[in-house]
């Protein structure tokens, strides 16, 4: 894939009114989700759940791409259609999570480094044959008393850049995800400071690795106070701080920013994205790459019951339409009330 083709795919992933569904949960994460609905985890339950999401009528109206997991990119519908082919037929671009998880950073208590670079080039080539056209790698930055350290930030930024360069060499669009976690009681101002430092390091290393910015997407956290912070912010405050931080750090050559939803509720993630897009034009498309914030209502409506697939799809599509409206700055709380 040429640089032009990479840029074309990246632009398609942030098409107006659309965003990315993060369905790349690890085995541990999907088990927690299923436990919340009293469903045991099994390969068939995981496959059936994702088929429910992917076969939702009109899914391509609000979903531009889906991030799959190593297991699910090899799964197929009951009728035998591979998931990547099913998604492509719906006008949705298949993607793949390629990191192997955040592990303890030796010598730096409380901090993590994401692993998975060994053999990544070969794995990317295999995933491309399976239909993947973009990939995702998540780095985790924790805010605490003496952390994050600059070493942790730079080590993760370097790994993200190496991953991105390998992706583009393999003809795959990299989604670069440096997540500053919401955990803890830190202020919104502290989140802004750490996010700005992190993004500055990430783009320094992307430049050093000669990554084409036009052929990548950024998946960051919003600038938001910690969950336990005494003072929480309104959607408008979050939007203003987030856009200000990104104007300082994210080059305009990047076609889009696809936010993660982190620890936000579906309503919070929708309202915060809407507030940013309601501010007016930005140098980049401001979109979404939501996991739980897009799936949670559909998961609960489905409940693991084959007879409730339609109910799960209806709830999933309803949230998808609201997030799509937020993508245009046209979401209102009245939509929540009418949905209820």
Secondary structure, 3 states (H helix, E strand, C coil): CCHHHHHHHHHHHCCCCCEEEECCCCHHHHHHHHHCCCCCCCHHHHHHHHHHHHCCCCHHHCEEEEEECCCHHHCECCCCCEHHHHHHHCCCEEEEECCCCEEECCCCCCCEEECCCCCHHHHHHHHHHCCCCEEEEEEEECCCCCCCCHHHHHHHHHHHHHHHHHHHHCCCEEEEEEEECCCCCCCHHHHHHHHHHHHHHHHHHHHHCCCCHHHEEECCCCCCCCCCCCCCCCHHHHHHHHHHHHHHHCCCCCCEEEECCCCCCHHHHHHHHHHHHCCCCCCCEEEEEECHHHHHHHHHHHCCCHHHHHHHHHHHHHHHHHHHHHHCCCCCHHHHHHHC
